[in-house]
Amino acid sequence: CIPLNKPIKADDLMEAVHRLLSHEQHPERQHPLEVAKATSNSQDSRICIIDDDRNIRDGIRNLFEDSGHTVEDFASCEAFLEAYPSPPQGCLLVDAYLPGMQGLELLQRIKNGDGRFQAIMITGHSDVRMAVQAMKSGAIDFIEKPFDQDELLASVERALEQSQDANKLSVWRNDAAEIVGRLTQRQRQIMELVLAGHPSKNIAADLNLSQRTVENHRAQIMRKTGAKSLPALARLALTAGAG
């Protein structure tokens, strides 16, 4: 609402109308924390955190408890399995590297669940190989340390939605497959080799191409998919089932 004092001038009236129309076309974007509060409406869903670093567990717990979620944390995979022999509905955040059972082994053990429990792997910065292994072992996403708060919130909210509605996971995968489908066969081949950890020099030798040609293909892959980093490309490709 924009107050106007009588008598109303034509210029003032037109300016007010333009401001209102502009506001409707560009509504304020909600912060991910506000979205989280609005969507955390299932008492049955919970977020479980497994990390041997107490500070990380406390930080994640505080973030999601502030947004209204039920959160539990564990220092090891063994402690989690003791509490939950069968995973509950919700989302699991598990560190890749832990004392005792590793995060990857836990993912493989719970991989054949009923879809009500979605896992997100916590990896080191640019640890693309581990991220690929995690998603092939059943994780729906991965988060790199140090965390970006908005990215973490968005990833967990997506996991919780998918744990409650399998159709949303299908839509996410179909969208990713459509984006990856824009690549040529050669670009898909190079993308798979890149995500497997091969440098451009080796890819060029294996495919009998120049290194410059491989680099050009890599640039086109990033442009067509909209990926801003290798981890982002890995997430997209694996969601689409192309990794």
C-alpha positions as CSV (number, residue, x, y, z in Angstrom):
1,C,0.0,0.0,0.0
2,I,1.3,3.4,-1.0
3,P,-0.4,6.4,0.8
4,L,-1.2,9.5,-1.4
5,N,-2.4,12.8,0.0
6,K,-5.3,14.7,-1.6
7,P,-5.3,16.5,-3.9
8,I,-3.5,13.8,-5.9
9,K,-1.1,15.0,-8.6
10,A,-1.1,13.0,-11.8
11,D,2.7,12.4,-11.7
12,D,2.5,11.1,-8.1
13,L,-0.3,8.7,-9.1
14,M,1.6,7.3,-12.1
15,E,4.7,6.9,-10.0
16,A,2.8,5.0,-7.3
17,V,1.2,2.7,-10.0
18,H,4.6,1.9,-11.5
19,R,6.0,1.1,-8.1
20,L,3.2,-1.3,-7.3
21,L,3.5,-3.0,-10.7
22,S,7.2,-3.4,-10.3
23,H,6.7,-4.9,-6.9
24,E,4.3,-7.5,-8.3
25,Q,6.7,-8.5,-11.1
26,H,9.7,-8.8,-8.8
27,P,8.4,-10.1,-5.4
28,E,10.9,-10.3,-2.6
29,R,12.8,-13.6,-2.6
30,Q,12.4,-15.7,0.6
31,H,15.6,-16.6,2.4
32,P,16.2,-20.3,2.5
33,L,15.7,-20.3,6.2
34,E,12.2,-18.9,5.8
35,V,11.5,-21.5,3.2
36,A,12.7,-24.2,5.6
37,K,10.4,-22.9,8.3
38,A,7.4,-23.0,5.9
39,T,8.1,-26.5,4.7
40,S,9.1,-28.2,8.0
41,N,5.6,-29.4,8.7
42,S,6.1,-33.2,9.1
43,Q,6.5,-34.4,12.7
44,D,7.6,-37.8,11.4
45,S,10.6,-36.6,9.4
46,R,13.9,-36.0,11.2
47,I,17.4,-34.9,10.3
48,C,20.3,-37.2,11.4
49,I,23.8,-35.9,11.5
50,I,26.9,-38.1,11.6
51,D,30.2,-36.4,12.1
52,D,33.1,-36.9,14.5
53,D,33.6,-33.2,14.9
54,R,31.3,-31.9,17.7
55,N,31.5,-28.3,16.5
56,I,30.2,-29.3,13.1
57,R,27.4,-31.4,14.6
58,D,26.4,-28.5,16.9
59,G,26.4,-26.0,14.1
60,I,24.2,-28.1,11.8
61,R,21.9,-29.0,14.6
62,N,21.4,-25.4,15.6
63,L,20.7,-24.3,12.0
64,F,18.0,-26.8,11.5
65,E,16.4,-26.7,15.0
66,D,16.1,-23.0,14.4
67,S,14.0,-23.8,11.3
68,G,11.7,-26.1,13.3
69,H,13.1,-29.5,12.5
70,T,13.7,-32.5,14.7
71,V,17.5,-33.2,14.7
72,E,19.6,-35.9,16.1
73,D,23.4,-36.2,15.9
74,F,25.9,-39.0,16.2
75,A,29.7,-39.2,16.4
76,S,29.9,-42.4,14.4
77,C,28.1,-44.6,12.0
78,E,28.0,-47.4,14.6
79,A,26.2,-45.1,17.0
80,F,23.6,-44.2,14.3
81,L,23.0,-47.9,13.5
82,E,22.6,-48.8,17.1
83,A,19.9,-46.1,17.5
84,Y,18.3,-46.9,14.1
85,P,18.7,-50.5,12.8
86,S,16.1,-49.4,10.2
87,P,16.4,-45.8,9.0
88,P,13.6,-43.5,10.0
89,Q,11.8,-41.1,7.5
90,G,13.9,-38.1,6.9
91,C,17.3,-37.0,5.9
92,L,20.8,-38.2,6.8
93,L,23.9,-35.9,6.7
94,V,27.0,-38.1,7.0
95,D,30.7,-37.3,6.8
96,A,32.7,-39.2,4.2
97,Y,35.7,-39.8,6.5
98,L,35.0,-41.1,10.0
99,P,36.7,-43.3,12.6
100,G,35.5,-46.9,12.3
101,M,32.8,-47.3,9.7
102,Q,33.2,-44.8,6.9
103,G,30.3,-42.8,5.5
104,L,30.4,-44.5,2.2
105,E,30.1,-48.0,3.8
106,L,27.0,-46.8,5.7
107,L,25.4,-45.5,2.5
108,Q,26.0,-48.9,0.9
109,R,24.3,-50.6,3.8
110,I,21.2,-48.5,3.8
111,K,21.0,-48.1,0.0
112,N,18.2,-50.5,-0.5
113,G,15.7,-48.7,1.7
114,D,12.2,-47.8,0.8
115,G,13.0,-44.2,-0.2
116,R,11.7,-42.6,3.0
117,F,15.2,-41.8,4.1
118,Q,17.4,-39.7,1.9
119,A,21.2,-39.3,2.4
120,I,23.6,-36.4,1.8
121,M,27.3,-37.0,1.9
122,I,29.6,-34.4,3.5
123,T,32.8,-34.2,1.5
124,G,36.0,-32.2,1.5
125,H,36.4,-29.3,-0.9
126,S,36.5,-30.4,-4.5
127,D,36.6,-34.1,-3.6
128,V,34.7,-35.0,-6.8
129,R,35.8,-38.6,-6.8
130,M,34.2,-39.2,-3.3
131,A,31.1,-37.3,-4.3
132,V,30.7,-39.5,-7.4
133,Q,31.1,-42.6,-5.2
134,A,28.6,-41.3,-2.7
135,M,25.9,-40.7,-5.2
136,K,26.5,-44.0,-6.8
137,S,26.1,-45.6,-3.4
138,G,22.7,-44.0,-2.9
139,A,23.2,-40.4,-1.7
140,I,21.0,-37.9,-3.5
141,D,23.4,-35.1,-3.0
142,F,26.7,-34.0,-1.4
143,I,27.8,-30.9,0.5
144,E,31.4,-29.6,0.5
145,K,33.2,-28.3,3.6
146,P,33.2,-25.5,4.5
147,F,29.4,-25.3,4.2
148,D,27.5,-22.7,2.4
149,Q,24.5,-22.2,4.7
150,D,22.0,-21.5,2.0
151,E,23.2,-24.5,-0.1
152,L,23.0,-26.8,3.0
153,L,19.4,-25.6,3.8
154,A,18.3,-26.1,0.2
155,S,19.8,-29.5,-0.1
156,V,18.3,-30.8,3.1
157,E,14.9,-29.4,2.3
158,R,15.0,-31.1,-1.1
159,A,15.9,-34.4,0.6
160,L,13.1,-34.1,3.1
161,E,10.6,-33.3,0.3
162,Q,11.8,-36.4,-1.6
163,S,11.6,-38.6,1.5
164,Q,7.9,-37.7,1.7
165,D,7.0,-37.7,-2.0
166,A,8.9,-40.0,-4.4
167,N,7.4,-38.1,-7.4
168,K,9.6,-35.1,-6.5
169,L,12.7,-37.2,-6.8
170,S,11.5,-38.4,-10.2
171,V,10.9,-34.8,-11.4
172,W,14.4,-33.7,-10.1
173,R,16.0,-36.6,-12.0
174,N,14.0,-35.9,-15.2
175,D,15.0,-32.3,-15.1
176,A,18.7,-33.2,-14.8
177,A,18.4,-35.8,-17.6
178,E,16.9,-33.1,-19.9
179,I,19.9,-30.8,-19.2
180,V,22.5,-33.5,-19.7
181,G,20.6,-34.5,-22.9
182,R,21.7,-31.2,-24.5
183,L,25.3,-32.5,-24.7
184,T,26.7,-34.2,-27.8
185,Q,27.8,-37.8,-27.6
186,R,31.5,-36.6,-27.5
187,Q,30.8,-34.1,-24.8
188,R,29.1,-36.8,-22.7
189,Q,32.1,-39.0,-23.2
190,I,34.5,-36.3,-22.1
191,M,32.3,-35.4,-19.1
192,E,32.3,-38.9,-17.8
193,L,36.1,-39.1,-18.1
194,V,36.4,-35.7,-16.3
195,L,34.2,-36.9,-13.5
196,A,36.2,-40.0,-13.2
197,G,39.2,-37.8,-12.4
198,H,41.1,-37.9,-15.7
199,P,43.0,-34.7,-16.6
200,S,42.5,-33.1,-20.0
201,K,46.0,-34.3,-21.2
202,N,45.1,-37.9,-20.6
203,I,41.6,-37.6,-22.1
204,A,43.1,-36.1,-25.2
205,A,45.6,-39.0,-25.6
206,D,42.9,-41.7,-24.9
207,L,40.5,-40.2,-27.5
208,N,43.1,-39.2,-30.0
209,L,42.2,-35.5,-29.7
210,S,44.3,-32.4,-29.1
211,Q,44.3,-31.1,-25.6
212,R,42.9,-27.8,-26.8
213,T,39.9,-29.6,-28.3
214,V,39.3,-31.4,-25.0
215,E,39.4,-28.0,-23.2
216,N,37.0,-26.5,-25.7
217,H,34.6,-29.4,-25.1
218,R,34.9,-29.0,-21.3
219,A,34.0,-25.3,-21.6
220,Q,31.0,-26.2,-23.8
221,I,29.9,-28.8,-21.3
222,M,29.9,-26.3,-18.4
223,R,28.1,-23.7,-20.5
224,K,25.4,-26.1,-21.8
225,T,24.7,-27.5,-18.3
226,G,25.0,-24.3,-16.4
227,A,27.4,-25.9,-13.9
228,K,29.7,-23.5,-12.2
229,S,32.1,-26.1,-10.8
230,L,33.1,-29.7,-11.2
231,P,31.2,-30.7,-8.1
232,A,28.1,-29.1,-9.5
233,L,28.6,-30.9,-12.8
234,A,29.0,-34.2,-10.9
235,R,25.8,-33.6,-9.0
236,L,23.9,-32.9,-12.2
237,A,25.3,-35.8,-14.1
238,L,24.8,-38.3,-11.3
239,T,21.2,-37.1,-10.7
240,A,20.6,-37.7,-14.4
241,G,22.1,-41.1,-14.2
242,A,24.9,-40.1,-16.6
243,G,27.9,-40.4,-14.3
